[in-house]
Amino acid sequence: MLVFRQLQTKLFVSFVLLVLIPLLTLGFFSFRTATSSLEKETKQNQAQTVRLIGNNIKLMLDDAGEMTSYIMNNVSLQSLLSQDGNGPVSVEQAAALAYLDNIKSAKKYVSFLVIYGKNGFLYRDFSEFFRQVIPYSDFIEMPLYTAVAARDGEAFWTYSSTPLFTYGHSYNEIMVGRRIVDLYDRDNKLGLLFMGVNRDSIGNIIQDIEIVRSSNIFIFDDNYNLVSSKTRDNELRKTLTNDIGLKQKLFLETHSDNYEIGGKSYAVASAVVEPYNWNIVSLTPMEVIRSEHRIVLNATLALSLSLLALAAISSVFLSRTITKPIKLLLRSMNNFKRGDFNQKVEVVSRDEIGLLTHKYNEMVTETNSLIQKVYVSQTNQKMIELKTLQTQIEPHFLYNTLDYIFLNSKMNGDEKTAKVTQSLTELFRLSLNKGKDYYTIRQEIGQVKAYIHIQHARFPNRFVPRYEIDPDILPFYTMKLLLQPLAENAILHAFNAKRERPGTLTITGRKLDGERVEFIVEDDGCGMEAELANSLLSGDGGGLGEFGGSRGGGDSGSPTEKSSGSGYGIRNVNERLTMLFGAEYALRIESEPGRGTKIRLAIPLISDDNEWRLLYENHGR
């Protein structure tokens, strides 16, 4: 039995068995199967085509009905029909008449438009030739008037427009009529509207449709009148026109697939055009359906009688047997390529393909395990980097402030030191935030105010703080220590201690475009060159020497502060923003030497604590 595990052996045995299949049985079976399949497919196509024709006709009739409804409810036309028939026509009413004149140009299927006014108004417009319309006084005595009036404004379709004109000519059109009712008083009947729809426009829908050769398509209205047709069989057309009983059977949805009409067998498909109760009927001669494919069927039968055909069919079968597991492997590989790493293909054989499938499953399992390890490792690394960046900005300020508190307390012992100490306590409390990396904007503003109060106590003549905070943004969430590093750089480097008057440091917070919060840290200090501003964000600023020099020099603080490196806080905030939200949320610095500096930043509106936590943990995704 081990020999049958080899693919080469399977191919040889299968080929021998298939060659021994009886030739005539295969040929007969192929002929019967192909004939049945082709007939079924043709009937399905015929039924689908009839439904599509019905939908297209419905669209045309709906459009015509909506057009008459729009005309009937036109305010200018209603005004024209409500006034005295001999009264002057206003500019608005003249525009309505001009609109009516253009309808037949806009809608090619419209053959005429006639409007009777109860006040004696009469409008008539024809696309081809003028016709004499029956006077309104005579028309109200006719059955057509009664039928249209009974619908009380609803559309009434009729097979012929002859009753509307003085000469009993049979025009090539159907007609839709509506009673015009006052928009504000339904009991006030203003007149009647009639519009002709050219049958050729309906016939154009079916003229280019070819289900199979010699297919016949007929369109009947709700009174079994033949509206249009496509057929070369005049006898069949005559039979369907005159035989009401036959039409009733054809219109039934439960009719059989085949009908005997005039000694010929037809495949029948019908569809109803709702809500008009029109019927679309397609009759295809069965002999045409069979003859269309007879050459192909005969060729198939002839080929089945030859050894070459048997060998070809055997090869197809063998290729399917071989390629099926390979296709399963390819499908699994494509899924794996698209990101679905939980792939496993069932091993259904012990031959070479089965061994290949088994090895593939092992490879997928190992690869998936490695991907998971790498992803977790990278995620943890990013979170560690983010937390490290956030905590690095705190220590040097802590040491400087404690140094100041110590010296000021020792030398002065005044109330000012107590207030600074209180601000420092608030600053530490908000910075720690119970270990959380985010809090509300209200807390962030409190934190930066505490910091600025401490620095203002240290440098009372250097700057004056100003806050422009929209109270609506205070409940939203932000990351910790977002504004303090920006305020720190402005206080320590923007204001020259030798200035004649203190500078102004402005903190602004407001909603931006309903989806973001914008913060602006602005000073009127020494400013900087655009090149240095860009280098601060990219990390190429070169430290305090360049930054401090560009800001105008002067006393920029204690030695401890100078050694901390200017511009680091700005880069830190910028890195945290871009890491969490993306490059579009990077800081923007607007500065000009001698004119001050403005730093803008934006964050998304996050109103839910859980939403911010998930955003933070997923790095903004």
C-alpha positions as CSV (number, residue, x, y, z in Angstrom):
1,M,0.0,0.0,0.0
2,L,3.0,2.3,0.4
3,V,3.3,2.6,-3.4
4,F,-0.1,4.4,-3.6
5,R,1.2,7.2,-1.4
6,Q,3.3,8.4,-4.3
7,L,1.8,11.1,-6.5
8,Q,3.2,9.6,-9.7
9,T,1.5,6.2,-9.0
10,K,-1.8,7.9,-8.4
11,L,-1.6,9.7,-11.7
12,F,-0.8,6.5,-13.6
13,V,-3.6,4.5,-12.0
14,S,-6.2,7.3,-12.5
15,F,-5.3,7.7,-16.1
16,V,-5.7,4.0,-16.9
17,L,-9.1,3.8,-15.2
18,L,-10.5,6.9,-17.0
19,V,-9.4,5.6,-20.4
20,L,-11.5,2.5,-19.8
21,I,-14.7,4.5,-19.3
22,P,-17.3,3.6,-22.0
23,L,-17.0,6.1,-24.8
24,L,-20.7,6.0,-25.9
25,T,-21.9,6.4,-22.3
26,L,-19.8,9.5,-21.8
27,G,-20.9,11.0,-25.1
28,F,-24.6,10.5,-24.4
29,F,-24.4,11.8,-20.9
30,S,-22.5,14.9,-22.1
31,F,-25.1,15.6,-24.7
32,R,-28.1,15.3,-22.3
33,T,-26.4,17.4,-19.6
34,A,-25.3,20.2,-21.9
35,T,-28.7,20.4,-23.6
36,S,-30.6,20.6,-20.3
37,S,-28.1,23.1,-18.9
38,L,-28.2,25.4,-21.9
39,E,-32.0,25.4,-22.0
40,K,-32.2,26.2,-18.3
41,E,-29.7,29.0,-18.6
42,T,-31.5,30.6,-21.6
43,K,-34.8,30.5,-19.7
44,Q,-33.2,32.1,-16.7
45,N,-31.7,34.8,-18.9
46,Q,-35.1,35.4,-20.5
47,A,-36.8,35.8,-17.2
48,Q,-34.1,38.2,-15.9
49,T,-34.3,40.3,-19.0
50,V,-38.1,40.6,-18.8
51,R,-37.8,41.8,-15.2
52,L,-35.2,44.4,-16.3
53,I,-37.4,45.6,-19.1
54,G,-40.3,46.0,-16.6
55,N,-38.1,48.0,-14.3
56,N,-37.1,50.3,-17.2
57,I,-40.7,50.9,-18.2
58,K,-41.7,51.5,-14.6
59,L,-39.0,54.2,-14.4
60,M,-40.4,55.9,-17.6
61,L,-44.0,55.7,-16.4
62,D,-43.0,56.9,-12.9
63,D,-41.1,59.8,-14.5
64,A,-44.1,60.8,-16.6
65,G,-46.4,60.6,-13.6
66,E,-44.1,62.7,-11.4
67,M,-43.8,65.2,-14.2
68,T,-47.6,65.7,-14.3
69,S,-47.7,65.9,-10.5
70,Y,-45.1,68.6,-10.5
71,I,-47.0,70.6,-13.2
72,M,-50.3,70.1,-11.4
73,N,-48.8,71.4,-8.1
74,N,-46.9,74.4,-9.7
75,V,-47.9,77.4,-7.7
76,S,-47.8,79.8,-10.7
77,L,-50.0,77.4,-12.7
78,Q,-52.5,77.1,-9.8
79,S,-52.6,80.9,-9.6
80,L,-53.3,81.1,-13.3
81,L,-56.1,78.6,-13.0
82,S,-57.6,80.3,-10.0
83,Q,-58.0,83.8,-11.4
84,D,-60.5,85.1,-13.9
85,G,-59.8,83.6,-17.3
86,N,-59.6,87.0,-18.9
87,G,-57.3,88.5,-16.3
88,P,-53.8,89.7,-17.0
89,V,-50.9,87.2,-16.8
90,S,-48.3,88.1,-14.2
91,V,-44.5,87.7,-14.8
92,E,-44.4,84.6,-12.6
93,Q,-47.3,83.0,-14.5
94,A,-45.7,83.8,-17.8
95,A,-42.6,82.0,-16.5
96,A,-44.7,79.0,-15.7
97,L,-46.1,79.0,-19.2
98,A,-42.6,79.2,-20.6
99,Y,-41.6,76.2,-18.5
100,L,-44.6,74.2,-19.9
101,D,-43.4,75.1,-23.4
102,N,-40.0,73.5,-22.7
103,I,-41.3,70.3,-21.2
104,K,-41.5,68.4,-24.6
105,S,-37.9,69.4,-25.3
106,A,-36.6,68.2,-21.9
107,K,-38.7,64.9,-22.0
108,K,-38.4,63.3,-25.5
109,Y,-41.2,60.9,-24.7
110,V,-43.8,63.7,-24.3
111,S,-45.9,64.0,-27.5
112,F,-48.4,66.6,-26.2
113,L,-49.5,68.5,-23.1
114,V,-53.1,69.8,-22.7
115,I,-54.4,71.7,-19.6
116,Y,-58.1,72.6,-19.2
117,G,-58.9,75.4,-16.7
118,K,-62.3,75.5,-15.0
119,N,-62.0,79.3,-15.5
120,G,-61.9,78.9,-19.3
121,F,-58.1,78.7,-19.5
122,L,-56.8,76.3,-22.2
123,Y,-53.1,75.3,-22.7
124,R,-52.0,72.9,-25.6
125,D,-48.6,72.1,-26.8
126,F,-47.7,69.4,-29.3
127,S,-44.3,67.9,-30.2
128,E,-45.1,67.0,-33.9
129,F,-48.3,68.6,-35.3
130,F,-51.2,70.6,-34.1
131,R,-54.4,68.9,-33.2
132,Q,-57.9,70.3,-32.5
133,V,-58.8,69.8,-28.8
134,I,-62.4,69.0,-27.8
135,P,-63.9,72.1,-26.0
136,Y,-64.1,71.8,-22.2
137,S,-67.9,72.2,-22.2
138,D,-68.2,69.1,-24.4
139,F,-65.4,67.2,-22.7
140,I,-67.0,67.2,-19.3
141,E,-69.8,65.1,-20.7
142,M,-67.3,62.3,-21.8
143,P,-66.4,59.1,-20.0
144,L,-62.7,60.1,-20.0
145,Y,-63.5,63.2,-17.9
146,T,-65.5,61.1,-15.4
147,A,-62.6,58.6,-15.1
148,V,-59.9,61.3,-14.6
149,A,-62.1,63.3,-12.2
150,A,-62.8,60.3,-10.1
151,R,-59.1,59.9,-9.3
152,D,-59.2,63.3,-7.6
153,G,-55.6,64.3,-8.5
154,E,-54.1,60.8,-8.8
155,A,-52.7,59.7,-12.2
156,F,-55.0,58.0,-14.6
157,W,-53.4,56.1,-17.5
158,T,-55.3,55.3,-20.7
159,Y,-54.3,53.4,-23.8
160,S,-55.4,56.0,-26.3
161,S,-55.5,59.8,-26.5
162,T,-58.3,59.8,-29.2
163,P,-61.2,61.0,-26.9
164,L,-59.3,64.2,-26.3
165,F,-59.3,65.4,-29.9
166,T,-62.0,66.3,-32.4
167,Y,-60.9,63.8,-35.1
168,G,-61.1,60.1,-34.3
169,H,-57.5,59.4,-35.4
170,S,-55.6,56.7,-33.6
171,Y,-52.4,58.4,-32.4
172,N,-49.3,56.4,-31.6
173,E,-49.3,57.3,-27.9
174,I,-50.7,56.5,-24.5
175,M,-51.9,59.2,-22.2
176,V,-51.9,60.1,-18.5
177,G,-54.4,62.5,-17.0
178,R,-54.8,64.2,-13.6
179,R,-57.4,66.4,-12.0
180,I,-55.9,69.7,-10.9
181,V,-56.9,70.4,-7.3
182,D,-56.2,73.6,-5.3
183,L,-53.2,73.0,-3.0
184,Y,-54.9,74.8,-0.2
185,D,-58.5,73.8,-0.7
186,R,-59.0,70.2,-1.8
187,D,-62.6,70.8,-2.6
188,N,-61.7,73.5,-5.2
189,K,-61.2,71.7,-8.6
190,L,-59.2,74.0,-10.9
191,G,-59.1,71.9,-14.1
192,L,-57.6,68.9,-15.8
193,L,-54.1,68.0,-17.1
194,F,-53.3,65.5,-19.9
195,M,-49.9,64.4,-21.2
196,G,-49.2,62.0,-24.1
197,V,-46.4,59.5,-23.9
198,N,-45.1,58.3,-27.3
199,R,-45.3,54.5,-27.7
200,D,-42.0,54.6,-29.8
201,S,-40.2,55.8,-26.7
202,I,-41.5,52.7,-24.8
203,G,-40.7,50.5,-27.8
204,N,-37.1,51.8,-27.9
205,I,-36.5,50.1,-24.5
206,I,-36.9,46.7,-26.1
207,Q,-35.7,47.2,-29.6
208,D,-32.0,46.6,-28.9
209,I,-32.6,43.6,-26.5
210,E,-31.6,40.2,-27.9
211,I,-32.1,37.3,-25.6
212,V,-31.5,34.7,-28.4
213,R,-32.2,34.9,-32.1
214,S,-36.0,35.2,-32.9
215,S,-37.0,36.2,-29.3
216,N,-40.4,38.0,-29.2
217,I,-41.1,40.7,-26.6
218,F,-44.6,42.1,-26.0
219,I,-45.8,45.0,-23.7
220,F,-49.4,45.1,-22.6
221,D,-51.2,47.7,-20.5
222,D,-53.7,46.9,-17.7
223,N,-56.6,46.4,-20.2
224,Y,-54.6,43.8,-22.3
225,N,-54.0,46.4,-25.0
226,L,-50.7,45.8,-26.9
227,V,-48.6,48.9,-26.2
228,S,-45.4,47.9,-28.0
229,S,-43.7,44.8,-29.3
230,K,-40.5,43.4,-30.8
231,T,-41.2,40.4,-33.1
232,R,-40.8,39.3,-36.7
233,D,-43.7,36.8,-36.3
234,N,-46.8,38.6,-37.5
235,E,-48.9,35.6,-36.9
236,L,-47.9,35.5,-33.3
237,R,-48.5,39.2,-32.9
238,K,-52.0,38.8,-34.3
239,T,-52.8,35.9,-32.1
240,L,-51.7,37.7,-28.9
241,T,-53.6,40.9,-30.0
242,N,-56.9,39.1,-30.4
243,D,-56.8,36.1,-28.0
244,I,-57.7,37.6,-24.5
245,G,-57.8,34.1,-22.9
246,L,-54.3,33.4,-24.0
247,K,-53.0,36.7,-22.7
248,Q,-54.6,36.0,-19.3
249,K,-52.8,32.7,-19.1
250,L,-49.5,34.2,-20.1
251,F,-49.8,37.0,-17.5
252,L,-50.2,34.5,-14.7
253,E,-47.1,34.3,-12.5
254,T,-47.5,30.5,-12.1
255,H,-47.6,29.6,-15.8
256,S,-45.5,26.7,-17.0
257,D,-42.2,27.2,-18.7
258,N,-43.4,26.1,-22.2
259,Y,-46.5,27.0,-24.2
260,E,-47.9,25.7,-27.4
261,I,-49.0,28.6,-29.6
262,G,-50.0,28.1,-33.2
263,G,-48.4,24.7,-33.3
264,K,-45.0,25.9,-32.0
265,S,-43.4,25.5,-28.6
266,Y,-42.3,28.6,-26.8
267,A,-40.3,29.3,-23.6
268,V,-42.4,31.9,-21.8
269,A,-41.3,34.5,-19.2
270,S,-43.5,37.3,-17.9
271,A,-43.2,40.2,-15.4
272,V,-45.7,42.7,-14.0
273,V,-45.0,46.4,-14.0
274,E,-46.3,47.5,-10.6
275,P,-48.3,49.5,-9.7
276,Y,-49.5,50.0,-13.3
277,N,-50.5,46.3,-13.8
278,W,-48.7,46.3,-17.2
279,N,-47.3,43.0,-18.3
280,I,-44.1,42.2,-20.2
281,V,-44.1,38.8,-22.0
282,S,-41.2,37.2,-23.8
283,L,-41.7,34.2,-26.1
284,T,-38.7,32.3,-27.4
285,P,-39.1,29.4,-29.8
286,M,-37.7,26.2,-28.3
287,E,-36.4,25.1,-31.6
288,V,-34.3,28.3,-31.8
289,I,-32.9,27.6,-28.3
290,R,-31.9,24.1,-29.2
291,S,-30.5,25.0,-32.7
292,E,-28.4,27.8,-31.3
293,H,-26.2,25.2,-29.4
294,R,-26.6,22.1,-31.6
295,I,-23.2,22.6,-33.3
296,V,-21.5,22.8,-29.9
297,L,-23.3,19.8,-28.6
298,N,-22.6,17.7,-31.7
299,A,-18.9,18.6,-31.4
300,T,-18.9,17.6,-27.8
301,L,-20.5,14.3,-28.6
302,A,-18.0,13.7,-31.4
303,L,-15.0,14.5,-29.2
304,S,-16.3,12.2,-26.5
305,L,-16.1,9.3,-28.9
306,S,-12.4,9.7,-29.4
307,L,-9.5,8.6,-27.2
308,L,-8.1,12.1,-27.4
309,A,-11.2,13.5,-25.7
310,L,-11.0,10.8,-23.1
311,A,-7.3,11.6,-22.4
312,A,-8.2,15.3,-22.2
313,I,-11.0,14.7,-19.8
314,S,-8.9,12.4,-17.8
315,S,-6.1,15.0,-17.6
316,V,-8.7,17.6,-16.4
317,F,-9.9,15.3,-13.7
318,L,-6.3,14.5,-12.7
319,S,-5.3,18.1,-12.6
320,R,-8.3,18.8,-10.3
321,T,-7.2,16.1,-8.0
322,I,-3.7,17.4,-7.9
323,T,-4.4,21.1,-7.7
324,K,-7.2,21.1,-5.1
325,P,-4.9,20.8,-2.1
326,I,-2.5,23.2,-3.8
327,K,-5.3,25.7,-4.2
328,L,-6.1,25.3,-0.6
329,L,-2.5,26.1,0.2
330,L,-2.5,29.1,-2.1
331,R,-5.7,30.4,-0.5
332,S,-4.2,30.0,3.0
333,M,-1.0,31.8,1.9
334,N,-3.0,34.7,0.5
335,N,-5.0,35.0,3.8
336,F,-1.6,34.9,5.6
337,K,-0.3,37.7,3.3
338,R,-3.3,39.9,4.1
339,G,-2.6,39.6,7.8
340,D,-4.6,36.6,9.0
341,F,-1.9,34.6,10.8
342,N,-4.1,31.9,12.3
343,Q,-3.9,29.7,9.2
344,K,-4.0,25.9,9.2
345,V,-4.7,23.7,6.2
346,E,-6.1,20.2,6.7
347,V,-3.7,17.4,5.7
348,V,-5.9,15.0,3.6
349,S,-3.2,12.8,2.2
350,R,0.2,11.3,3.0
351,D,1.8,11.9,-0.4
352,E,4.2,14.7,-1.3
353,I,1.5,17.4,-1.2
354,G,0.3,16.2,2.2
355,L,3.9,16.4,3.5
356,L,4.2,20.0,2.0
357,T,0.9,20.9,3.7
358,H,2.2,19.6,7.0
359,K,5.4,21.6,6.8
360,Y,3.5,24.7,5.8
361,N,1.3,24.4,8.9
362,E,4.4,24.2,11.1
363,M,5.9,27.2,9.4
364,V,2.8,29.3,9.9
365,T,2.6,28.4,13.6
366,E,6.3,29.3,14.2
367,T,5.9,32.6,12.2
368,N,2.8,33.6,14.0
369,S,4.6,33.0,17.3
370,L,7.5,35.1,16.3
371,I,5.2,37.9,15.1
372,Q,3.4,38.0,18.4
373,K,6.7,38.1,20.3
374,V,8.1,41.0,18.2
375,Y,4.8,42.9,18.3
376,V,4.6,42.7,22.1
377,S,8.2,43.6,22.4
378,Q,7.9,46.7,20.2
379,T,4.7,47.8,22.0
380,N,6.3,47.5,25.4
381,Q,9.4,49.3,24.1
382,K,7.3,52.2,22.8
383,M,5.4,52.5,26.1
384,I,8.7,52.6,28.1
385,E,10.1,55.2,25.8
386,L,6.9,57.3,26.1
387,K,6.9,57.1,29.9
388,T,10.7,57.8,30.0
389,L,10.3,61.0,27.9
390,Q,7.4,62.2,30.1
391,T,9.3,61.7,33.4
392,Q,12.6,63.2,32.2
393,I,11.4,66.8,32.3
394,E,10.6,66.9,36.0
395,P,13.8,66.5,38.1
396,H,15.9,69.6,37.2
397,F,13.1,72.0,38.0
398,L,12.4,70.2,41.3
399,Y,16.1,70.7,42.3
400,N,16.2,74.4,41.2
401,T,12.9,75.2,43.0
402,L,13.9,73.5,46.3
403,D,17.3,75.4,46.1
404,Y,15.4,78.7,45.8
405,I,13.0,77.9,48.6
406,F,15.8,77.0,50.9
407,L,17.8,80.2,50.2
408,N,14.8,82.5,50.2
409,S,13.5,81.0,53.5
410,K,16.9,81.3,55.1
411,M,17.5,84.9,54.0
412,N,14.0,86.4,54.2
413,G,11.6,84.2,56.2
414,D,8.6,86.1,54.7
415,E,5.1,85.1,53.6
416,K,6.2,85.0,49.9
417,T,8.2,81.9,50.6
418,A,5.0,80.2,52.0
419,K,3.0,81.0,48.9
420,V,5.8,79.7,46.7
421,T,5.9,76.5,48.8
422,Q,2.1,76.2,48.5
423,S,2.4,76.5,44.6
424,L,5.2,73.9,44.6
425,T,3.1,71.5,46.6
426,E,0.2,71.9,44.2
427,L,2.7,71.5,41.3
428,F,4.0,68.2,42.7
429,R,0.5,66.9,43.5
430,L,-0.7,67.5,39.9
431,S,2.5,66.1,38.4
432,L,2.3,62.9,40.4
433,N,-1.5,62.5,39.6
434,K,-1.7,59.1,41.5
435,G,0.7,57.6,38.9
436,K,-1.6,58.4,35.9
437,D,-0.1,59.8,32.7
438,Y,-3.1,61.9,31.9
439,Y,-5.6,64.2,33.6
440,T,-8.1,67.0,32.8
441,I,-7.2,70.2,31.1
442,R,-8.4,71.9,34.3
443,Q,-5.6,70.2,36.2
444,E,-3.1,71.0,33.5
445,I,-3.9,74.7,33.7
446,G,-3.7,74.5,37.5
447,Q,-0.3,72.9,37.1
448,V,1.2,75.5,34.7
449,K,-0.3,78.3,36.8
450,A,1.4,76.9,39.9
451,Y,4.7,76.7,38.0
452,I,4.4,80.3,36.6
453,H,3.6,81.6,40.1
454,I,6.8,80.1,41.4
455,Q,8.8,81.5,38.6
456,H,7.1,84.9,38.9
457,A,8.1,85.0,42.6
458,R,11.7,84.3,41.6
459,F,11.7,86.9,38.7
460,P,9.0,89.5,39.6
461,N,10.4,92.1,37.3
462,R,11.0,89.8,34.4
463,F,7.5,89.1,33.2
464,V,3.7,89.3,33.8
465,P,1.5,86.2,33.3
466,R,-1.8,86.4,31.5
467,Y,-4.3,83.6,30.9
468,E,-7.0,83.4,28.2
469,I,-8.6,80.0,28.9
470,D,-12.0,79.0,27.4
471,P,-13.8,77.4,30.4
472,D,-15.6,75.0,28.0
473,I,-12.3,73.0,27.5
474,L,-11.6,72.4,31.2
475,P,-13.4,69.0,31.5
476,F,-11.6,67.5,28.5
477,Y,-8.5,65.3,29.0
478,T,-4.8,65.9,28.1
479,M,-1.4,64.3,28.8
480,K,0.6,65.6,31.8
481,L,3.2,68.4,31.7
482,L,2.1,69.6,28.2
483,L,2.4,73.4,28.8
484,Q,4.9,73.7,31.6
485,P,8.0,73.0,29.5
486,L,6.9,75.6,27.0
487,A,6.3,78.2,29.7
488,E,9.7,77.3,31.2
489,N,11.6,78.1,28.0
490,A,9.7,81.4,27.6
491,I,10.4,82.5,31.2
492,L,14.1,81.5,31.3
493,H,15.1,82.6,27.8
494,A,12.6,85.0,26.2
495,F,12.8,87.9,28.7
496,N,16.0,89.8,29.2
497,A,16.6,90.8,32.8
498,K,17.9,94.2,31.7
499,R,14.6,95.2,29.9
500,E,13.0,98.5,30.9
501,R,9.7,96.9,31.6
502,P,8.5,93.3,32.3
503,G,7.5,91.2,29.4
504,T,4.1,89.5,29.0
505,L,3.6,85.7,29.0
506,T,0.2,84.7,27.6
507,I,-1.3,81.2,27.9
508,T,-4.3,80.6,25.6
509,G,-6.6,77.6,25.5
510,R,-9.6,77.2,23.2
511,K,-11.6,74.8,21.0
512,L,-10.4,74.4,17.4
513,D,-12.8,73.3,14.6
514,G,-15.0,71.4,17.1
515,E,-12.7,68.4,17.2
516,R,-9.5,69.6,18.8
517,V,-8.2,71.8,21.6
518,E,-5.5,74.4,20.7
519,F,-3.1,75.8,23.3
520,I,-0.8,78.9,22.6
521,V,2.1,79.9,24.7
522,E,3.1,83.4,23.6
523,D,5.7,85.9,24.8
524,D,6.8,89.3,23.6
525,G,10.4,88.6,24.4
526,C,13.6,88.5,22.3
527,G,12.3,86.0,19.7
528,M,14.6,83.8,17.6
529,E,15.6,83.0,14.0
530,A,13.4,80.6,12.0
531,E,16.3,78.2,11.5
532,L,16.8,77.9,15.3
533,A,13.0,77.4,15.8
534,N,13.1,74.5,13.4
535,S,16.2,73.0,15.0
536,L,14.5,73.0,18.4
537,L,11.8,70.6,17.1
538,S,14.3,68.4,15.1
539,G,16.8,68.1,18.0
540,D,19.6,69.9,16.3
541,G,19.5,73.1,18.3
542,G,22.8,72.7,19.9
543,G,21.8,73.4,23.6
544,L,21.6,76.5,25.6
545,G,24.4,78.4,23.9
546,E,22.5,78.8,20.6
547,F,19.0,79.0,22.1
548,G,19.9,81.4,24.9
549,G,21.9,83.6,22.4
550,S,19.1,83.8,20.0
551,R,16.7,84.7,22.7
552,G,18.7,87.7,23.5
553,G,21.2,86.6,26.1
554,G,21.1,88.2,29.6
555,D,20.5,86.6,32.9
556,S,18.6,83.4,32.1
557,G,18.5,81.8,35.6
558,S,20.7,79.8,37.9
559,P,23.6,77.6,36.8
560,T,21.6,74.6,37.4
561,E,19.0,75.7,34.8
562,K,21.7,76.5,32.3
563,S,23.2,73.1,32.6
564,S,19.9,71.4,31.9
565,G,20.0,72.3,28.3
566,S,17.6,74.7,26.7
567,G,15.2,73.4,24.1
568,Y,14.9,69.9,25.6
569,G,11.5,70.6,27.1
570,I,10.2,71.7,23.7
571,R,11.5,68.7,21.9
572,N,10.1,66.4,24.7
573,V,6.6,67.8,24.3
574,N,6.9,67.6,20.5
575,E,8.0,64.0,20.6
576,R,5.2,63.0,23.0
577,L,2.6,64.7,20.8
578,T,3.8,63.1,17.6
579,M,4.3,59.7,19.2
580,L,0.7,59.7,20.7
581,F,-1.3,61.4,18.0
582,G,0.8,61.5,14.8
583,A,2.9,64.0,12.9
584,E,0.0,66.3,12.1
585,Y,-0.1,67.2,15.8
586,A,3.5,68.4,16.0
587,L,4.3,71.7,17.7
588,R,4.4,74.9,15.5
589,I,6.7,77.7,16.4
590,E,6.2,81.2,15.1
591,S,9.0,83.6,16.0
592,E,10.9,86.6,14.8
593,P,13.9,88.2,16.5
594,G,12.8,91.2,18.6
595,R,9.1,90.4,18.1
596,G,8.5,87.5,20.5
597,T,7.6,83.9,20.1
598,K,4.3,82.0,19.7
599,I,4.2,78.2,20.2
600,R,1.0,76.4,19.1
601,L,0.0,72.8,19.9
602,A,-3.3,70.9,19.5
603,I,-4.8,67.7,20.9
604,P,-8.0,65.8,20.1
605,L,-11.1,66.5,22.1
606,I,-11.3,63.5,24.5
607,S,-14.1,63.8,27.0
608,D,-14.0,60.3,28.6
609,D,-11.4,59.0,30.9
610,N,-11.6,55.5,29.5
611,E,-11.3,56.8,25.9
612,W,-8.1,58.7,26.7
613,R,-6.7,55.6,28.5
614,L,-7.3,53.4,25.5
615,L,-5.9,56.0,23.2
616,Y,-2.8,56.3,25.3
617,E,-2.3,52.5,25.5
618,N,-2.7,52.1,21.8
619,H,-0.3,55.0,20.8
620,G,-3.1,57.1,19.3
621,R,-4.5,54.4,17.0
